[in-house]
Amino acid sequence: MASNPEASVLAALNATISLCESLGHEIVIEPNPVVGEHMFPAAEGIMLAPMTTLIAQVESVTGKRAEETGLLTKATIDMARYSQGLPQNAQQEGLAYFSRLTRDFAEFFETYDLWLTPTIPIETPANGYISHDTSFDLALQRNRQLLGYTMIANGIGAPAMSVPLFHSSETGLPIGSHFMAPPGADRMLYELAFELEMAQPWAQRWAPYSGMSLG
């Protein structure tokens, strides 16, 4: 599962719950049904396992180690080297995992209309939190941290939205509330978004250092 949300993010989530309840929606607290120790390796198997072929092609054509060719960025090479340590069937296992997760959430959505979580477990990270020169191990750790709640929608093909209902008292930046619906239920999300925005308008609330075009 995702990292536990920090206090201000949890407070925003609880405020979202209260807002939804005030609008007549029933909220049921459930444990996170996703185990991160299973999901992240599955996703990495799908996305990164094929990169072993990229390294092999570059080194075959140039006769040099990928690091010496100048053809790939350090981040790309780091991901490809990491992929070389994955099990041979990592991609197939990853696809099988998300197929099972799709079935699990189909059952979940037989009981519930939507799934509400934070968008990320921390407030908006500072610029450079993940950058081209971040070490691979740290970048992997932070990617897992930031994608823990939202990756699921991508993995099972479900519509989802991050709604900026509340803002940080420290930075003024929005803290997202993430709603996921069953595959094909996009309209339900739009209708909820309109309802939430009417109750808690955000269109005129600009974060510090926001930019806009007047042309």
Secondary structure, DSSP 8 states (H G I E B T S, - for coil): ------HHHHHHHHHHHHHHHHTT-----------HHHHHHHHHHHHHTTHHHHHHHHHHHHSS-HHHHSSS-HHHHHHHHHHHTS-TTHHHHHHHHHHHHHHHHHHHHHH-S-EEEESSSSS---TTSS-TTS-HHHHHHHHHHHHTTTHHHHHHT--EEEEEEEE-TTT--EEEEEEE--TT-HHHHHHHHHHHHHHS--TT---TT------
